[in-house]
Amino acid sequence: MKLLHFADAHIDMTNYGRHDPVSGLPLRVLDFLKSLDTIVDTAIERKVDLVIFAGDAYKDRSPAPTFQREWGKRIMRLSQAKIPTLLLVGNHDISPSIGRAHALQEFKTLQVPYVKVLDAPKLLTPAELWDVPLQVIALPWVARSGLMASLEMSAEKPEDIYSNIESRISDLMEDMLSKTDDSLPVILTAHASVEGAKFGGERLVMLGNDLVLTSSLVKNPKFSYVAMGHIHKPQDVNEGYQPPVIYPGSIERVDFGEAKEDRYFVIADVEKGRDTEVEWIQLTGVRKFIDRRAVLTSSESVTESLKAALPTPKEMSEAIIRLVVEYPREWDSLIDEAALRKYAADAFEFHFVKRPRVESRARIDEGQVVSSLSPLDLLEQYFKASKVSNADELKALAQEIISEDSSDT
């Protein structure tokens, strides 16, 4: 059986760029939808047996109706193609308030054919998977507040909360595994962090603290494949071994923390009694993020030096660019920001971040009064604070100037 696995769509990320004049949608949203279209097209063309979305359709828990419409169009294409699709609820999809609807609620409420929303821990059998011959253990995002309330846990010892939750989840998983049919593959899908996983730049969009699943829990050999969501850095946490524990990553770059990472989704070939084969499919056409830094060491040709730190105009075309420059504050007027923006005019968006350095001020010793110090004493303290290499020569020169000035008066 072929399973298509993707996660962390975040289709309503609008933190960069302009709006499309035709559709009215932010151009960055169109970037995310383009990747989502590629995933849906591949699922239909490859005639996969099951699609698993491992959580976080949006960037927050209250997506605008327009973005819900665009997500719904793509999921409905899978439904109309009669491809069984599992939608796991992630931390960006739920409200911390108990009883409030989550962002994927409409698919559950309307009982969309061939689409199942997983918003509670559950073991799914073939009868619940449109007769697909496998079993799925689903672990959506675990909201700490909800679990604490249901388990009557006290918040007096925060350090104990997650260890208690992790223990309960481990017991729950073992109970579900004990009920599985040994003749059929078992898939685990979860929206959580896994012990030993590497984080990318998604810390900017993650909400709250993390529940961390132990590596032994997800690497259980009873699983044929583990479909994870939540961490944006593509990786196999159990690389080289079975089962594959896969984070496919986000479907588009979210911020500059992901500038150097390619974007993927995964097709896994699962068969009982045989090692699972994983095909990483790169999403092409993903918008480039280019992050450059510069430190000005000379006041000569400042703007040209900063241009040299940037890619060529051709390389910057339609990319999101950031240039961070550090420099002495007194050189601020030497930077021609207008010329830099003109040079980067072909970029999709250009972020110029100036970080002027402020020299540390010399401070007199505690108990001393400025009026009690001679000009030479003050100069000596300044030279010491500024770490001037030729302080003795400068002090001698200062003494001559002061002596001459005194004799003139």
Residue pairs with C-beta under 8 A, 6 or more apart in sequence:
1 49
1 50
1 132
1 133
1 134
1 185
1 269
1 270
1 271
2 46
2 47
2 48
2 49
2 50
2 267
2 268
2 269
2 270
3 48
3 49
3 50
3 51
3 52
3 187
3 225
3 227
3 267
3 268
3 270
4 39
4 42
4 43
4 46
4 48
4 50
4 51
4 52
4 265
4 266
4 267
5 51
5 52
5 54
5 189
5 225
5 227
5 246
5 248
5 265
5 266
5 267
5 268
6 39
6 51
6 52
6 53
6 54
6 248
6 251
6 265
6 266
7 53
7 54
7 55
7 56
7 90
7 191
7 227
7 228
7 229
7 230
7 247
7 248
7 249
7 250
8 54
8 55
8 56
8 90
8 202
8 229
8 230
8 232
8 249
8 250
8 251
9 32
9 36
9 53
9 56
9 57
9 58
9 71
9 250
9 251
10 32
10 56
10 57
10 58
10 59
10 92
10 205
10 250
10 251
10 252
10 254
11 29
11 32
11 33
11 36
11 57
11 58
11 67
11 70
11 71
12 29
12 32
12 58
12 59
12 60
12 63
12 64
12 67
13 28
13 29
13 32
13 59
13 205
13 252
13 254
14 26
14 28
14 29
15 28
15 255
16 28
16 320
16 348
16 349
17 26
17 27
17 28
17 320
17 348
17 349
18 26
18 27
19 25
19 26
19 27
20 26
20 27
20 30
23 30
25 33
25 66
25 70
27 348
28 287
29 67
29 70
31 252
31 286
31 287
32 251
32 252
33 70
33 74
34 285
35 251
35 252
35 263
35 283
35 285
35 286
36 71
36 74
36 251
37 74
38 283
38 285
39 251
39 265
39 283
40 74
40 77
40 78
42 265
42 267
42 281
43 51
43 78
43 81
43 83
44 77
44 78
44 81
44 83
46 267
47 83
48 83
48 267
49 84
49 132
50 83
50 84
50 85
50 86
50 129
50 132
50 134
51 78
51 83
51 84
51 85
51 86
52 85
52 86
52 88
52 136
52 187
52 189
52 227
53 85
53 86
53 87
53 88
53 229
54 88
54 90
54 189
54 190
54 191
54 227
54 228
54 229
54 230
54 248
55 88
55 89
55 90
55 91
55 92
55 93
55 140
55 141
55 191
55 229
55 230
56 90
56 91
56 92
56 93
56 191
56 229
56 230
57 63
57 71
57 87
57 90
57 92
57 93
57 103
57 104
58 67
58 71
58 92
58 93
58 103
59 92
59 205
60 92
61 92
61 93
61 94
61 95
61 102
61 103
62 103
63 71
63 103
68 103
68 106
72 106
72 107
75 85
75 87
75 107
75 112
75 115
76 112
78 85
78 114
78 115
79 85
79 112
79 113
79 114
79 115
82 113
82 114
83 114
84 114
84 116
84 129
84 130
84 132
85 114
85 115
85 116
86 116
86 118
86 124
86 136
86 138
86 189
87 104
87 107
87 115
87 116
87 117
87 118
88 118
88 138
88 140
88 189
88 190
88 191
88 229
89 102
89 103
89 104
89 117
89 118
89 119
89 140
89 141
89 191
90 140
90 141
90 191
90 229
90 230
91 141
91 143
91 191
91 206
91 207
91 208
91 230
92 103
92 205
92 207
93 102
93 103
93 104
93 141
94 102
94 103
94 119
94 140
94 141
94 143
95 101
95 102
96 143
96 145
96 146
96 208
98 145
98 146
98 149
102 119
104 117
104 119
105 117
107 115
107 117
108 116
108 117
108 119
114 130
116 124
116 128
116 129
118 124
118 138
118 140
118 189
119 140
120 138
120 140
121 137
121 138
121 139
121 140
121 169
121 172
121 176
122 137
122 138
123 135
123 136
123 137
123 138
123 176
123 179
123 180
124 135
124 136
124 137
124 138
125 135
125 181
126 132
126 133
126 134
126 135
126 184
129 135
129 136
133 184
133 185
134 184
134 185
134 186
134 187
134 224
134 270
135 180
135 181
135 184
135 185
135 186
135 187
136 186
136 187
136 188
136 189
137 173
137 176
137 177
137 180
137 186
137 187
137 188
137 189
138 189
138 190
139 169
139 173
139 188
139 189
139 190
139 191
139 192
140 190
140 191
141 191
141 192
141 211
141 230
142 165
142 169
142 192
142 211
144 161
144 162
144 165
144 208
144 209
144 211
147 153
147 165
147 168
148 155
148 161
151 164
151 165
151 168
153 161
153 164
155 161
162 209
162 211
162 212
165 211
166 211
166 212
166 213
166 214
169 211
169 213
169 217
170 214
170 217
173 188
173 217
177 186
177 220
177 222
180 186
180 222
183 272
184 272
185 224
185 225
185 270
185 271
185 272
186 222
186 223
186 224
187 223
187 224
187 225
187 226
187 227
187 270
188 218
188 220
188 223
188 225
188 226
188 227
189 226
189 227
189 228
189 229
190 213
190 218
190 226
190 227
190 228
190 229
191 228
191 229
191 230
192 210
192 211
192 212
192 213
192 228
192 230
193 210
193 211
193 212
193 213
193 230
193 231
194 212
194 213
194 215
194 218
194 228
194 231
194 237
194 245
194 247
195 212
195 213
195 214
195 215
196 215
196 237
197 228
197 231
197 233
197 235
197 237
197 247
198 231
198 233
198 235
199 231
199 232
199 233
200 231
200 232
200 233
200 249
200 257
200 258
200 261
201 232
201 254
201 255
201 256
201 257
201 258
201 259
202 231
202 232
202 233
202 250
202 254
202 255
202 257
202 258
203 257
204 254
204 255
204 257
205 254
205 255
206 230
215 237
215 238
218 226
218 228
218 237
218 238
218 245
219 226
219 237
219 238
219 241
219 243
219 245
220 243
221 242
221 243
223 243
224 243
224 270
224 271
224 272
224 276
225 243
225 244
225 246
225 268
225 270
225 276
225 278
226 238
226 243
226 244
226 245
226 246
227 246
227 268
228 237
228 245
228 246
228 247
229 247
230 247
231 247
231 249
232 247
232 249
232 250
232 254
232 258
232 261
233 247
233 249
233 258
233 261
234 247
234 248
234 249
234 261
234 262
234 263
234 264
234 280
235 246
235 247
235 249
236 244
236 245
236 246
236 247
236 278
237 245
237 246
237 247
238 244
238 245
242 275
242 276
243 276
244 268
244 276
244 278
246 266
246 268
246 278
248 264
248 265
248 266
248 280
249 261
249 263
249 264
250 258
250 263
251 263
251 265
251 283
252 263
252 283
252 286
252 287
253 259
253 261
253 263
253 286
253 287
253 289
255 289
256 289
256 291
256 320
256 322
258 289
259 288
259 289
259 290
259 291
262 282
262 283
262 286
263 282
263 283
263 286
264 280
264 281
264 282
264 283
265 281
265 283
266 278
266 279
266 280
266 281
267 278
267 279
267 281
268 276
268 277
268 278
268 279
269 276
269 277
269 278
269 279
270 276
287 318
287 319
287 320
287 348
288 318
288 319
288 320
289 319
289 320
289 322
290 311
290 315
290 316
290 319
290 320
290 321
290 322
291 322
291 324
292 309
292 310
292 311
292 321
292 322
292 323
292 324
293 309
293 323
293 324
293 325
293 326
294 305
294 306
294 309
294 323
294 324
294 325
294 326
295 325
295 326
295 327
296 302
296 305
296 306
296 325
296 326
296 327
296 328
296 331
298 305
299 331
299 334
302 327
302 331
302 334
302 335
302 336
303 334
303 335
303 336
303 339
303 340
306 323
306 325
306 335
306 340
307 339
307 340
307 343
309 323
309 325
310 316
310 321
310 323
310 340
310 343
310 344
311 319
311 321
313 343
313 344
313 345
313 346
314 346
316 344
316 346
316 347
316 350
317 346
317 347
318 346
318 347
318 348
319 347
319 348
320 347
320 348
320 349
320 351
321 344
321 347
321 349
321 350
321 351
322 350
322 351
322 352
322 353
323 340
323 350
323 351
323 352
323 353
324 353
324 355
325 335
325 352
325 353
325 354
325 355
326 355
326 356
326 357
327 335
327 354
327 355
327 356
327 357
328 356
328 357
328 359
329 356
329 357
329 358
329 359
331 356
332 354
332 356
335 354
337 352
340 350
340 352
341 350
341 352
344 350
359 386
360 385
361 385
362 381
362 382
362 384
362 385
362 386
363 385
364 370
364 373
364 381
370 378
373 381
375 398
375 402
376 395
376 398
376 399
376 402
379 394
379 395
379 398
380 391
380 395
383 391
383 394
383 395
384 391
388 394
